[in-house]
Amino acid sequence: MLRLINFAPLFTLVLADFYSSRYDDFDIQPLLENDRVLLSYTKCFLDQGPCTPEAKDFKKAIPEAVQTTCAKCTQKQKSLIRTVIRAIMDYHPDAWEQLVEKYDKNKSYRENFKTFIEGND
């Protein structure tokens, strides 16, 4: 989301709203290399298991990220998200379908999110 602030008739400042860069350097390797860890994050997102503090933070952003195809994500965040989602899709397709159903019950965002996932890292 962009906000335009008009300071004077001569110029306008554009401020971009992004998610915090706090997790830009989050190490996703443990998720990709340890199926148990990947499933624990997935269960957190599905309200089927406990959440680590990081997973809890990620979970809060999921609805908006799905609806806006990650408009508030930095390029680094988009890359991390695509990588984790692809792993869930490849290794746990049933869990992926549950996530899709939970966060897009009305099937309003699926095509746009599919395009986002298929995007370049």
Stockholm file with secondary structure:
# STOCKHOLM 1.0

chainA/1-121         MLRLINFAPLFTLVLADFYSSRYDDFDIQPLLENDRVLLSYTKCFLDQGPCTPEAKDFKKAIPEAVQTTCAKCTQKQKSLIRTVIRAIMDYHPDAWEQLVEKYDKNKSYRENFKTFIEGND
#=GR chainA/1-121 SS CEEEEEEETTEEEEEECCCCGGGTTCCCHHHHHCHHHHHHHHHHHTTSSCCCHHHHHHHHHHHHHHHHTSTTCCHHHHHHHHHHHHHHHHHCHHHHHHHHHHHCTTCSSHHHHHHHHHSCC
#=GC SS_cons         CEEEEEEETTEEEEEECCCCGGGTTCCCHHHHHCHHHHHHHHHHHTTSSCCCHHHHHHHHHHHHHHHHTSTTCCHHHHHHHHHHHHHHHHHCHHHHHHHHHHHCTTCSSHHHHHHHHHSCC
//
